[in-house]
Amino acid sequence: MIIRELRKCKAMTAGDNCTLREILHPDKMNLKLRYSLAHAVVKPGDTTWLHRLRSSEVYYILEGEGMMYINDETTPVLSGSTIYCPPDARQCIHNTGTTDLVFLCIVDPAWHKEDEEIL
C-alpha cells in the first residue's frame, strides 16, 4: 500500500509557472501506473504560461475559480469542474478569484519534461 500526504510532497515551480506538488509519478516511485498525479496552485490574478503537452491532461478544480483556455476555447471553471485537455492542445488557466485556484492534474501518459512545450 502506498499513501502519500500532500504536505510531505515537495513544492516546486512547474514548467507552466504554477506551484506544483507531484503526488504520484511512475518514474519516481515503484508504481505500475501510466499516468502521473499532481496538485497545483495558481495565485489570485496569475495565469499559467501558455503551453502544450504531448500527453492528455485532466484538471479537477478543488478550490477557487478561474478561466480555462484550450486552443481557441475559453470557459469559466470553479470548484468541482473537471477539464479535459487533449494531447498537443495549447492551454493555460487564469485565476479570476481572490483566493488560490487549487486543482489536481492527471497526465496520461505520465508527465515528462521533454513532452511539454512552453509557447
Steps between C-alpha positions, in 0.01 A plus 500: 500500500624846413353805670633849428429806711490822301683697769795259462523545122762761407362819344665620179436744220369307201595567139179701455590712809237369746595353837492122470535200730541163333291248687547190283742446212595155368859609422561624854334220698456129463153531345337325209320806365475653154406840641641754743301692762591845629348775715522852355444852632460824303497820706223763460544700180768265361484300178704191421724535199347390172628150436424168338564140597538196279287319759137554589433687823203521734455779755263457793436833675503465879478866604464840341386623163664576172492511125624200301647550153536200267590575139237754388251423779461689827269407786461585869586226752441467872516251783365166376583563131686232304686611188641272230798632302571284193858422398680788325232755599615855579389559857520727801284588799443842657398552863213751488423476872631651822627170645736231370382293205579143609467196277619146434675418171493153351735457203474185285748372408694632796650850477857536373683828454584422138127456424415858603548806283465854638355721227 
